[in-house]
Amino acid sequence: MILLALPNKGRISKPVNEILEKAGLKISVHGRSLFAKTVDEEIKVMFARAKDIPEFVRDGVADVGVTGYDLMLERGTEDELEMLLDFKFGNARLVIAAPENSPVNSIDDITNKMKIATEFPGLTKRYLESKGLDLEIIELSGATEIAPFIGVSDLICDLTSTGTTLKLNRLKEVDNVVSSTTRLVANKKSMDDHLKRVKIDQIVSGIKSVLYAQTKRLVMMNAPKSKVSEITAIIPGMGGPTVSEILSNNDMFAINAVIDENKVFETVSNLEKLGARDILVLPIERIL
């Protein structure tokens, strides 16, 4: 039995669940239960706070888990976990920020007399120490942005994705602490267990197939026989395009190919110029 720990809420919870479902690992949730079954009888899901998942996986409470890299660093578990996969989403940066009217504009302007508020005391302390600083760290569980404006701190250390929230709260970025994405991690003892390793590898393979498919599109079209060679030259596909005759029209061929998502706009335009018609561009759930 493999126990997979997933975030019970937050911005990465929904996309992770959607990826697992596309991978064929549908989760059966009943109400607010902390545990759930999947279509695979050997894989069970546990829902937990994302910040607790690194420790749950390290301690063997769960075999595999999904969490943020920043949370792993905060818990100091990054070297104690087996890194399996980077989802490449949930991008965020942990930054030090100050009020817009503050004289602090860079890490060099920070002094030991200052206070800093954060939800990441461990990571913040280690980073400041690496810069030779020893600030008073005020640990908060939320609404960190308000701390400098109510006299709680001079600075904050908080997550940002685009910087928009900082600007809305009249804060400016002073220094970047670490960049983070969503990760799939495993307990090292579970990875040493042959039977568990086989099942964990299946989970990884399924997720990878979905993530890879998200960057591709299936293009289908009909094309004049005289233009087939020109068309196949601009859509090489993953192993070459598939070309087949159309029984009802000897002068037309059906062509299918998988192409990069970011090349769809240009490719379709070029296909039309070459006489392709009935062009379909379809999403792909998995590529193995």
URSUL-V939207 format. One record per helix or strand of 3 or more residues. SS is the DSSP state (@ for helix, = for strand). FROM is the first residue (numbers start at 1). LEN is the number of residues. If there is no record, write none. Layout:
SS,FROM,LEN
SS,FROM,LEN
This chain:
=,2,6
@,13,10
=,35,4
=,43,6
@,50,9
=,64,5
@,69,7
=,81,6
=,92,8
@,107,3
=,115,4
@,121,10
=,136,4
@,144,7
=,155,6
@,164,5
=,171,10
=,182,6
@,188,5
@,194,20
=,216,9
@,225,10
=,242,5
=,249,12
@,261,13
=,277,7
